[in-house]
Amino acid sequence: MDQQLQQLLPFLSNLQNLDAPLCPSLCADTAQLALSTTFVTRLSTISTSFNLDVSEGVVDLDDLAQYKWLPALRELRIYDWDEHEEYKIDCSETTILPNITALKVEGSAADMSSIESFFRVCPSLLDLDLYSTYVKGPDFKSQLPQLPLTLRSLQLHGLHYGEQPVDSILPSYIHLRSLRLGDGCYSQNIHTSLLQLPLLARVHLGKGEIDPSGFLSLLAGPSRLNSLATIILDFDKGRMGTRIARPSKTDLVVAAEADDLDLNLDDWSLPGEDDDDGFDPEGVKGVFKAAEQSGITIKGSVFGALETLDCWGIELHNRSILSAVRSRDLTYVTKARSIAIENGVSLPSLDMESLDVTRLEIVERNLPGQEWYVLSLKNWE
C-alpha cells in the first residue's frame, strides 16, 4: 500500500483530507518531502491507525514524524486505538508535530493513559476529541492523564454510558470555548463546573441529568456565562409505545378494546428511565425560557424527550377513559390525570363530579398539528 500511495499523492495537489490506515509512508524519501514545495500542500486532515499486533508488542509513534513537513496539516485523527497491557509505545524526542492543533483519538483505549504520548507529540493542541468504544463505557476521570491546559475545545464521549462523571477535572481548563460530555460523563451538578469556564460559547451534554434551577445560573443573573451562545442537550428521549385505536372508528368495540388495555403502559418508557436518570419537564422548560430571554440557542433530543412525555401522559389518560367506560368506575381516570399533570402534561378540563358512571360517553378531540387525539367524558342524554 505504501508504494501505491507514494505514487499517487504527487498528482493530488488539491487533496485536503486523507484516510490512510496503519500510518503508511507518504513519500519514499522523507528528505524529499521536507524539500518539496508542491507535495499535498493543501492537506489539512489525516485519519490513520497503527498496527496493534500483540505479537509485535510495540506501537511506534515515530511513524507520525513525516507529517511535520505538510504545511497545511492541522488535524490528526487516530482510530482503532485499542490497548493491550503488553503493548509498548515507542516515540523519540524528535517526533514533534507543532503544526497539529486538533486531535481525535477513537477506540476502546481512547480513555486510557496511553494517549498521553500524543499530547507530547502534538504540543500545540487546541482541540481534543476522545471517543471511547470500550464496551463497559469510558472512564475518562480515573484513566486520563492531565490534559493540555491550553485546550479551547474538548470532547469526552463514548459508544456506551460513562462509568463516572468528569466534572472535577474541568475547572482547570479555563480557556475552553466548546465542551462536549457524552452519556454519563457528567453529574447533576455539572453547572458548578461550567460556571468556572468563563469563555464557554458552546456546551453539548449527552444522556444524563441536570439540576434545572442550578443550570439557570449559566443563563441569567450575575453568574451568567456571557459568551454562551449554544446549548445542546441530548437527553434520553424514552420510548413511545402503542396508541389505542380511535373510539370513533366504526368497527371499534370499546368494551373489547378496554379489556386488552395495559394500564401501566409497560410498552412505553419515560425520558431517563432506562438509565435511572431523573427528568424534570417543568424545570427544563424553565431553562428553555431563560435561554430564549438571553438569546441562547437550545438544541438536541431534549425536545423529543418532552414530546415523549406529553404523548405518554395523553395515552395514559386515553386508556383510563376507555377503562372507565368499560368498568363504570372513574377511580383510574382520577389517578391517571393526576399522574399525567404531575409530569407536566396538559389535559383538557374534566368535571368529574358531574359524570354519571351509568351514562358515560366518550368525547374525542383531535390535537392540532398531530395525528393524535385526546379523550374526555360526558353524560349521554
C-alpha positions as CSV (number, residue, x, y, z in Angstrom):
1,M,0.0,0.0,0.0
2,D,2.8,2.4,0.9
3,Q,4.3,2.3,-2.7
4,Q,0.9,2.8,-4.3
5,L,0.1,5.8,-2.1
6,Q,3.5,7.3,-2.7
7,Q,3.0,7.1,-6.5
8,L,-0.5,8.6,-6.3
9,L,0.0,11.6,-3.9
10,P,2.2,13.7,-6.1
11,F,-0.8,14.1,-8.5
12,L,-3.2,15.2,-5.8
13,S,-2.2,18.7,-5.3
14,N,-5.6,19.8,-4.1
15,L,-6.1,16.9,-1.6
16,Q,-7.4,18.2,1.7
17,N,-8.4,15.0,3.6
18,L,-6.6,11.7,3.7
19,D,-7.7,8.5,5.3
20,A,-4.8,6.0,5.3
21,P,-4.8,3.1,7.8
22,L,-1.7,1.8,9.5
23,C,0.2,5.1,9.1
24,P,1.9,4.4,5.7
25,S,4.9,6.3,4.4
26,L,3.7,9.2,2.3
27,C,7.0,9.6,0.5
28,A,9.8,7.1,-0.2
29,D,12.3,9.7,0.8
30,T,11.4,11.9,3.8
31,A,14.2,14.3,2.8
32,Q,12.4,14.9,-0.5
33,L,9.2,15.5,1.4
34,A,10.9,18.2,3.6
35,L,12.3,20.0,0.5
36,S,9.1,19.8,-1.7
37,T,7.1,22.9,-2.2
38,T,4.3,21.2,-4.1
39,F,3.6,17.9,-2.3
40,V,0.0,17.9,-1.0
41,T,0.3,21.4,0.2
42,R,-3.4,21.7,0.9
43,L,-3.7,18.5,3.0
44,S,-5.3,19.7,6.3
45,T,-6.6,16.5,7.9
46,I,-5.1,13.0,8.1
47,S,-7.0,10.0,9.6
48,T,-4.9,6.9,10.3
49,S,-4.3,4.0,12.7
50,F,-1.5,1.9,14.0
51,N,-0.7,-1.8,13.8
52,L,-1.7,-3.0,17.3
53,D,-0.5,-6.6,16.9
54,V,0.1,-8.1,20.3
55,S,2.7,-10.4,18.8
56,E,4.8,-7.4,17.8
57,G,4.3,-5.7,21.2
58,V,5.3,-2.2,20.0
59,V,3.4,0.8,18.8
60,D,5.8,3.2,17.0
61,L,4.6,6.8,17.1
62,D,7.7,7.8,15.2
63,D,5.7,7.0,12.0
64,L,3.9,10.3,12.6
65,A,7.2,12.3,12.2
66,Q,6.7,12.7,8.4
67,Y,3.6,14.8,9.0
68,K,5.5,17.8,10.2
69,W,6.6,18.6,6.6
70,L,3.0,19.0,5.5
71,P,2.4,22.8,5.6
72,A,-1.4,22.9,5.8
73,L,-1.9,19.9,8.1
74,R,-3.7,20.9,11.3
75,E,-5.9,17.9,12.3
76,L,-4.8,14.4,13.1
77,R,-7.4,11.6,13.7
78,I,-6.3,8.3,15.2
79,Y,-8.9,5.5,15.0
80,D,-8.9,1.9,16.3
81,W,-6.8,2.9,19.3
82,D,-7.1,-0.3,21.2
83,E,-4.8,-1.1,24.1
84,H,-3.4,-4.3,25.5
85,E,-1.2,-4.5,28.6
86,E,1.6,-6.0,26.6
87,Y,1.9,-3.0,24.2
88,K,4.9,-0.7,24.5
89,I,4.6,2.7,22.9
90,D,7.9,4.0,21.3
91,C,8.3,7.6,20.5
92,S,11.6,9.5,20.1
93,E,12.1,13.0,21.5
94,T,12.3,14.4,17.9
95,T,8.8,13.3,16.8
96,I,7.1,16.6,17.4
97,L,4.2,17.9,15.3
98,P,3.9,21.6,16.2
99,N,1.5,22.2,13.3
100,I,-1.2,19.9,14.7
101,T,-3.8,21.9,16.7
102,A,-6.7,19.3,16.5
103,L,-6.5,15.7,17.6
104,K,-9.2,13.0,17.7
105,V,-8.5,9.6,19.2
106,E,-11.1,6.8,18.8
107,G,-11.1,3.3,20.1
108,S,-11.5,1.2,23.2
109,A,-8.4,2.8,24.8
110,A,-9.3,6.4,24.0
111,D,-9.9,7.0,27.7
112,M,-6.6,5.3,28.8
113,S,-3.3,6.9,29.9
114,S,-1.6,5.7,26.6
115,I,-3.0,8.8,24.8
116,E,-0.6,10.9,26.9
117,S,2.1,10.1,24.2
118,F,0.0,12.0,21.6
119,F,0.0,15.1,23.8
120,R,3.8,15.2,23.8
121,V,3.9,14.7,20.0
122,C,1.3,17.4,19.5
123,P,2.3,20.2,21.9
124,S,0.2,22.9,20.2
125,L,-3.2,21.2,20.7
126,L,-6.2,23.4,21.0
127,D,-9.0,21.0,20.1
128,L,-9.2,17.5,21.6
129,D,-11.8,14.8,20.8
130,L,-11.6,11.5,22.7
131,Y,-14.2,8.9,21.7
132,S,-14.1,5.6,23.6
133,T,-15.7,2.4,22.2
134,Y,-15.0,0.4,25.4
135,V,-17.9,-2.0,25.9
136,K,-18.3,-1.2,29.6
137,G,-18.3,2.6,29.0
138,P,-15.5,5.1,29.2
139,D,-13.8,6.1,32.4
140,F,-12.2,9.4,31.5
141,K,-11.9,10.7,35.0
142,S,-9.7,8.0,36.5
143,Q,-7.8,6.9,33.5
144,L,-6.8,10.1,31.7
145,P,-3.5,11.9,32.5
146,Q,-3.5,15.6,32.8
147,L,-5.0,17.1,29.6
148,P,-3.3,20.0,27.9
149,L,-4.4,23.2,29.8
150,T,-4.4,25.2,26.6
151,L,-7.4,23.5,25.1
152,R,-10.2,25.6,23.6
153,S,-12.3,22.6,22.6
154,L,-12.8,19.3,24.5
155,Q,-15.0,16.4,23.7
156,L,-15.1,13.4,26.0
157,H,-17.7,10.8,24.9
158,G,-18.2,7.2,24.1
159,L,-20.2,4.5,22.4
160,H,-21.6,3.4,25.8
161,Y,-22.6,5.1,29.0
162,G,-19.7,6.6,31.0
163,E,-18.7,5.0,34.3
164,Q,-18.3,8.2,36.3
165,P,-18.6,12.0,35.8
166,V,-15.6,14.1,34.9
167,D,-16.8,17.4,36.4
168,S,-13.9,17.7,38.8
169,I,-11.3,17.8,36.0
170,L,-13.0,20.7,34.1
171,P,-12.3,23.9,36.1
172,S,-8.6,23.8,35.2
173,Y,-9.4,24.3,31.5
174,I,-10.3,28.0,31.7
175,H,-9.6,28.5,28.0
176,L,-12.4,26.2,26.9
177,R,-14.8,27.7,24.4
178,S,-16.5,24.4,23.4
179,L,-17.2,21.4,25.6
180,R,-18.9,18.1,24.8
181,L,-19.5,15.5,27.5
182,G,-21.1,12.2,26.4
183,D,-23.6,9.9,28.1
184,G,-23.0,9.5,31.8
185,C,-19.8,11.7,31.7
186,Y,-21.2,14.5,33.9
187,S,-23.1,14.8,37.2
188,Q,-26.4,16.5,38.1
189,N,-24.3,19.5,39.3
190,I,-22.4,20.0,36.1
191,H,-23.3,23.7,36.2
192,T,-21.0,24.3,39.1
193,S,-18.0,23.3,37.0
194,L,-19.3,25.1,33.9
195,L,-19.6,28.4,35.8
196,Q,-15.8,28.3,36.2
197,L,-15.2,28.3,32.4
198,P,-15.9,32.0,31.5
199,L,-15.1,31.7,27.8
200,L,-17.6,28.8,27.1
201,A,-19.7,29.5,23.9
202,R,-21.0,26.0,23.3
203,V,-22.0,23.2,25.6
204,H,-23.1,19.7,24.4
205,L,-24.3,17.2,27.0
206,G,-25.2,13.7,26.3
207,K,-27.6,11.5,28.3
208,G,-27.7,12.3,31.9
209,E,-29.5,14.5,34.5
210,I,-29.1,18.2,35.2
211,D,-30.3,20.4,38.1
212,P,-32.5,22.9,36.2
213,S,-32.5,25.5,38.9
214,G,-28.7,25.4,39.1
215,F,-28.4,25.3,35.3
216,L,-30.3,28.7,35.2
217,S,-27.2,30.3,36.8
218,L,-25.4,29.7,33.5
219,L,-28.0,31.6,31.5
220,A,-29.2,34.5,33.7
221,G,-28.2,36.7,36.6
222,P,-24.8,37.9,37.7
223,S,-23.2,34.5,37.2
224,R,-24.3,34.1,33.6
225,L,-21.6,33.0,31.1
226,N,-21.6,36.0,28.8
227,S,-20.1,34.1,25.8
228,L,-22.5,31.2,26.0
229,A,-24.4,31.0,22.7
230,T,-25.5,27.4,22.1
231,I,-26.5,24.5,24.4
232,I,-27.2,21.0,23.1
233,L,-29.0,18.7,25.5
234,D,-29.1,15.2,24.1
235,F,-31.2,13.7,26.9
236,D,-32.7,10.2,26.7
237,K,-36.0,10.5,24.8
238,G,-37.6,7.5,26.3
239,R,-39.6,5.1,24.2
240,M,-43.0,5.6,22.6
241,G,-45.3,2.5,22.7
242,T,-48.6,1.7,21.0
243,R,-51.6,4.0,20.9
244,I,-55.1,2.8,21.4
245,A,-57.5,2.8,18.5
246,R,-59.8,5.8,17.9
247,P,-63.2,5.3,19.6
248,S,-64.8,7.0,16.5
249,K,-63.8,4.1,14.3
250,T,-66.9,2.3,13.1
251,D,-65.5,-1.1,13.8
252,L,-64.2,-0.4,17.4
253,V,-65.9,-2.2,20.3
254,V,-65.0,-0.2,23.3
255,A,-65.5,-3.0,25.8
256,A,-63.3,-5.4,23.9
257,E,-60.6,-2.7,23.4
258,A,-60.7,-1.8,27.1
259,D,-60.3,-5.4,28.2
260,D,-56.9,-5.6,26.4
261,L,-55.5,-2.3,27.8
262,D,-52.2,-2.2,29.5
263,L,-53.0,0.5,32.0
264,N,-49.3,0.5,33.3
265,L,-48.1,1.5,29.8
266,D,-45.3,-1.1,30.0
267,D,-44.7,-0.7,26.3
268,W,-43.6,2.9,26.9
269,S,-40.6,4.3,28.8
270,L,-40.2,7.8,30.2
271,P,-37.2,10.0,29.5
272,G,-34.2,8.9,31.6
273,E,-36.0,5.8,32.9
274,D,-33.7,3.3,31.2
275,D,-30.6,4.9,32.7
276,D,-32.1,5.8,36.1
277,D,-31.7,9.5,35.3
278,G,-34.3,12.0,36.5
279,F,-36.1,14.3,34.1
280,D,-37.8,17.5,35.3
281,P,-40.0,18.7,32.4
282,E,-41.1,22.0,34.1
283,G,-37.5,22.7,35.1
284,V,-36.3,22.0,31.6
285,K,-39.0,24.3,30.2
286,G,-37.7,27.0,32.6
287,V,-34.2,26.5,31.1
288,F,-35.7,27.0,27.7
289,K,-37.4,30.2,28.7
290,A,-34.3,31.7,30.3
291,A,-32.2,30.7,27.3
292,E,-34.6,32.5,24.9
293,Q,-34.6,35.6,27.0
294,S,-30.8,35.6,26.9
295,G,-30.5,34.9,23.2
296,I,-29.1,31.5,23.8
297,T,-30.0,28.6,21.3
298,I,-31.1,25.3,22.8
299,K,-30.8,22.2,20.6
300,G,-30.8,18.4,21.0
301,S,-33.0,15.5,21.7
302,V,-34.4,17.1,24.9
303,F,-37.3,18.3,22.7
304,G,-38.0,14.7,21.8
305,A,-38.0,13.8,25.5
306,L,-40.6,16.4,26.2
307,E,-42.7,15.1,23.3
308,T,-42.5,11.5,24.5
309,L,-43.6,12.7,28.0
310,D,-46.6,14.6,26.6
311,C,-47.6,11.6,24.4
312,W,-47.2,9.2,27.3
313,G,-49.4,11.3,29.5
314,I,-52.1,11.6,26.9
315,E,-52.0,7.9,26.2
316,L,-52.2,7.1,29.9
317,H,-55.2,9.4,30.1
318,N,-56.9,8.0,27.0
319,R,-56.6,4.4,28.2
320,S,-58.1,5.4,31.5
321,I,-61.1,6.8,29.7
322,L,-61.8,3.6,27.8
323,S,-61.3,1.6,31.0
324,A,-63.8,3.9,32.8
325,V,-66.5,3.3,30.2
326,R,-65.9,-0.4,30.4
327,S,-65.8,-0.7,34.2
328,R,-68.2,2.2,35.0
329,D,-65.6,3.4,37.5
330,L,-63.8,6.8,37.4
331,T,-61.2,5.9,40.0
332,Y,-58.4,5.2,37.5
333,V,-59.3,8.3,35.4
334,T,-58.7,10.4,38.5
335,K,-55.4,8.7,39.2
336,A,-54.2,8.8,35.6
337,R,-55.0,12.5,35.3
338,S,-53.1,13.3,38.5
339,I,-50.0,11.3,37.3
340,A,-50.0,13.0,33.9
341,I,-50.5,16.5,35.3
342,E,-47.7,15.9,37.9
343,N,-45.4,15.1,34.9
344,G,-46.2,18.4,33.2
345,V,-48.7,17.1,30.7
346,S,-51.6,19.4,29.7
347,L,-55.0,17.8,29.6
348,P,-58.5,19.2,28.9
349,S,-60.5,20.1,32.0
350,L,-62.9,17.4,33.2
351,D,-65.7,17.9,35.7
352,M,-65.6,14.5,37.4
353,E,-68.4,15.3,39.9
354,S,-70.9,15.9,37.1
355,L,-70.3,12.5,35.5
356,D,-72.8,9.6,35.9
357,V,-70.9,6.3,35.5
358,T,-74.1,4.7,34.1
359,R,-74.3,7.2,31.3
360,L,-70.6,7.8,30.2
361,E,-69.9,8.8,26.6
362,I,-66.5,9.3,25.1
363,V,-65.6,12.7,23.6
364,E,-62.8,12.6,21.1
365,R,-60.7,15.7,20.4
366,N,-58.1,16.0,17.7
367,L,-54.8,17.5,18.7
368,P,-53.7,20.4,16.5
369,G,-50.7,19.6,14.4
370,Q,-50.7,15.9,15.4
371,E,-52.1,12.7,14.1
372,W,-53.4,12.0,17.6
373,Y,-56.3,12.8,19.8
374,V,-57.2,13.2,23.5
375,L,-60.3,11.7,25.0
376,S,-62.7,13.1,27.6
377,L,-66.1,12.1,29.0
378,K,-69.6,13.4,29.2
379,N,-73.0,12.1,30.1
380,W,-75.1,10.9,27.2
381,E,-78.5,12.3,27.0
